[in-house]
Amino acid sequence: MPDASPRTAPSTTTTTTTATTTAATSRRSVLRAGATAAGATAAGAAGVGATVLAAPGRAEAAPAYRPARFAGDTPLLGARDRHLVTRFSYGLTPALARQVRRAGGGRAWFEQQLDAGSVTDGAGAFASWWPGLGRTPSELWQRHVGEVEGGWEVMDDYQRWLLLRRMHTGRQVHEVMTEFWENHLNVPVNGDAVFTWRADYGDTVRRHALGRFDELLQDAVVHPAMLLYLDGAISTAEHPNENLGRELLELHTVGRGQYDEDDVKASARILTGWWVDMWRTWAASYEPRHHAVGPVSVMDFSHPNADRDGRAVTRAYLTHLAHHPATAARIARKLAVKFVSDDPPQALVDELARVYLASDTAIVPVLRALVASEAFAGSAGAKVRDPGEDVVATYRALRVKVSEPPQGRAGDSWGANAVLWQCSDLGSTPMSWPRPDGAPLDNDSWSSSSRVVASFGLHYAMSGGWWPRDGMRYRTPRQWLPKASIRFDLLVDHLAQELLGVHSTAELLQACCEACDVRPGERITREHRLVKWAFQRLLTTFLDSPLHMTR
């Protein structure tokens, strides 16, 4: 049987010139402060602080570094709106800022986003770029065993599709929440045989991402991809497998300390009967002959379980778990860690849990309560972008245009395909966390010095338009200039607005001057050495800043 495991990604290491290394080093003393006018003051506390994103505070900029104000750009979002939009999107862009202003502000935009069906998606065409994502489980398996297209190849393409969706969808809040739930109910794309159903599983989670958790739990736990990953597909009355029953309790709902081993065994018995025709058709079905009948009790849930068709007891059990106070507290804390801080106030967690239960597990009221909280308002800049978020935000900030890749593996270097290797270089790719607990949401996990250096390499390579190159259209240095001739301090302010959604600060101006060896009042034209040879140093200074590295 062909190996279904993912292959090793090709090397994408970018060589940084000595001059660039020196420039990056010289600006670190400036950027390390991490405190800017827009409120990215928590970057140091986030843990990236050993290098560029060090402890908060204000660097002492020389008196000459007084930021100018470029008046040609559209009005910026206010600090509160910027914070809300950045936290619930994959990167603020001028186009997104215009949408927010047209909606009437950040909260009005957020309300529109919560009704995902009313928002134009704008990313539907990308699935056709990778035909394997539209094939049936049986077709995928036949192509896999016939060595036409490996399952790991299909999963590579699924990850690429996710990244392109995040870059381009107009339903930014919906996509952020889809990732949150797909991570909470984690089914790794590299699980053996999971590739047959994994794209469909993602679609299932997406349908419920802004709905009710009890309905999401019902569809996710007995989905063929979950059954394959946690061995529910081979669990029978004679030989119940405990993996799915245990993780359902430990990770998906109530959490550790709420149940014992007898509860795990009963949980496994309840979930018997759900079936996948493994290694043949991969069809999913319910098989009453495999369901374990007889009274069951899990914590404070009990059921006679007398019917050979156990779908009713499964529904009752999952509904009970979704409405359990321990589940409410667990989900509330996880949302608060994702969108507020690594150590959210207990009062906020308690309030979110209360709203969750009072709303019959509906997630939208919980999100409304979260963004209305003082804790959320005070958390600007407190969350570090993980590798995938960094890659997507960098594409969005630089406004890179990606074209459809050619069919076949000859297209591996094509931008739409190579974006996956860029994530890999930073330490993680979408939905590949190998354990059922899902990828970490805390800052420390994504704040090592090696991660920061890898991000610098990504930013520099893309600022120069060097890699990926095939199928990519980068803006040229001349296209970034708002005028044929402009003072450098005004150019810095213009780019701060375009790339970060804020005005320049003295610290940022000083960093740009030192990185590019340019004086604040120096006149920049299309023939200036900065535009002809070194513009990548200027762009990457913004991308290496705390305002880009945090969300």
URNOR-V816717 format. One record per backbone hydrogen bond with DSSP energy under -1.0 kcal/mol. NH is the residue of the N-H (numbers start at 1). CO is the residue of the C=O. If there is no record, write none. Layout:
NH CO
NH CO
This chain:
21 17
22 18
23 19
24 20
25 21
26 22
27 23
31 27
32 28
34 31
39 36
41 39
46 42
47 44
48 43
51 48
54 52
61 59
65 62
66 64
82 78
83 79
84 80
85 81
86 82
87 83
88 84
97 93
98 94
99 95
100 96
101 97
102 98
103 99
105 100
109 105
110 106
111 107
112 108
113 109
114 110
115 112
118 115
119 116
128 125
129 126
130 127
133 130
134 131
135 132
140 136
141 137
142 138
143 139
144 140
145 141
146 142
147 144
148 143
149 143
154 150
155 151
156 152
157 153
158 154
159 155
160 156
161 157
162 158
163 159
164 160
165 161
166 162
167 163
168 164
169 165
170 121
172 170
175 171
176 172
177 173
178 174
179 175
180 176
181 177
182 178
183 179
184 180
185 181
189 431
191 188
194 191
196 193
197 194
198 194
201 197
202 198
203 199
204 200
205 201
206 202
207 203
211 208
213 361
216 212
217 213
218 214
219 215
220 216
221 217
223 220
227 223
228 224
229 225
230 226
233 227
234 231
236 239
246 242
247 243
248 244
250 246
251 247
252 247
255 249
258 255
264 260
265 261
266 262
267 263
268 264
269 265
270 266
271 267
272 269
275 285
277 283
278 276
280 277
282 277
285 275
287 273
290 287
291 288
294 305
296 303
298 301
301 298
303 296
310 308
314 310
315 311
316 312
317 313
318 314
319 315
320 316
321 317
322 318
323 319
324 321
328 324
329 325
330 326
331 327
332 328
333 329
334 330
335 331
336 332
337 333
338 334
339 335
340 336
341 336
349 345
350 346
351 347
352 348
353 349
354 350
355 351
356 352
357 353
358 354
359 355
360 357
361 356
362 359
363 211
367 363
368 364
369 365
370 366
371 367
372 368
373 370
377 373
378 374
379 376
382 379
385 549
390 386
391 387
392 388
393 389
394 390
395 391
396 392
397 393
398 394
400 395
401 473
403 471
411 408
412 409
414 411
415 470
417 414
418 414
419 415
420 417
422 418
423 419
424 420
425 421
426 422
427 424
428 423
432 429
438 435
446 443
447 444
452 448
453 449
454 450
455 451
456 452
457 453
458 454
459 455
460 456
461 457
462 458
463 459
464 460
466 461
472 469
473 401
480 476
486 524
488 522
489 520
491 487
492 488
493 489
494 490
495 491
496 492
497 493
498 494
499 495
500 496
502 496
509 505
510 506
511 507
512 508
513 509
514 510
515 511
516 512
517 513
518 513
522 519
524 486
528 525
532 528
533 529
534 530
537 534
539 535
540 536
542 538
543 539
544 540
545 542
548 545
549 545
550 546
551 383
